[in-house]
Every structure is written in structure tokens, then in C-alpha cells.
Amino acid sequence: MKKTKAYILASQFYLTDELPADFDKLDEQEVMNFIEEHKWEPLEYWEPHDIWELIDSLAREFHKQTNHESLNS
């Protein structure tokens, strides 16, 4: 799995809309604004940067696991 796809997939767990396909071309503030506008209700009082850390952590795990599995297939 490509890193971009992993981040988009991970964002579905924390946002009401997934990150856009071109999110990696946005600057940091644009990504934080997107997160702010699409926070999942249980995270509505969280700072966008903290939500990004959740997305980042899960995306890295997705990327690691899927690439590890493809090597072992």
C-alpha cells in the first residue's frame, strides 16, 4: 500500500470525510484546516494536530503491515 493511500484510509477512522487524494500536495495549514472542518464528533474538542498524530500513527501501521504482508505472500 502506498503511503498516501494509507493516510487516506486512516483518516476515515477520525474524520467525517477522508483526506482528499491530493492531501500530500497541500501545505500543513491546509491539512489542519481540513481536519478542523471534518472532525468526527467524539474528537470535536481535539486540536487538529492531535488528530493528525492519530491518523499518522494508524497510517504508518497500515503501511507497515500491508507492505510486510506483500513481502510474505
N, C-alpha and C positions, 0 to 999 in steps of 0.2 A: 504494500500500500504506500502510495506517495504521501509525503508529509502534509501537503496541502489537503488532501482528502481526509487524512487522519484528524486534522484540526476542524474541518467542516463537520465530520461525523461526531467528534467530541462536543462541539458546540451545541449539537441537538439535545444534549443532556442538561444544559444550563440556560439556554436561550429559547425564546418563543419562536424565533426564526433562526435557521442556521446561518453561519457566516457565509457571505457571498463567495462565489467561486474565485473572484479576483481579490480576496481579502489580503493576500500576501503582497499586493501591489499598493495597498493603502498605507498611509503613514500611521504611526502609533495612535495619534489623537483620533483619527477617523475610525480605527478599530475600537477604541474605547467609547467613542460616541455610539457606534453600532451596538456595542454591548449594553450601554446605558439605556438605549431605546428598546432593547429586546430582552431585558432581564426576565427570567422565569419568576413567577410570583413569590415562591419561597426565598428567593435571593434578592428581592426588590430593595432591601436596605443595604446590600453589599456594595462595595466600591467596584467599579468596572475592572480595575487592575486585579483585585482579588478573584473575581470570576475568571479573568483571563488565566490566572495561575491554575485554577481548576481545569480549564479547557486544555491548557498546555500540558499539564500532568497526564491527563487522560489520553490526549493525542499522542504523546510520547510513548505511552504504554501500548496503544493500538498499533503504532508504527513498529515498535519493537516486536510485539507478538506476531503480527502478520508477516513481517519480514523473516522472523525466526521460523515460523511455520512453513513458509515457502521454501526455505533452505532445507527443511527436513522432509519435504514432500517428494 
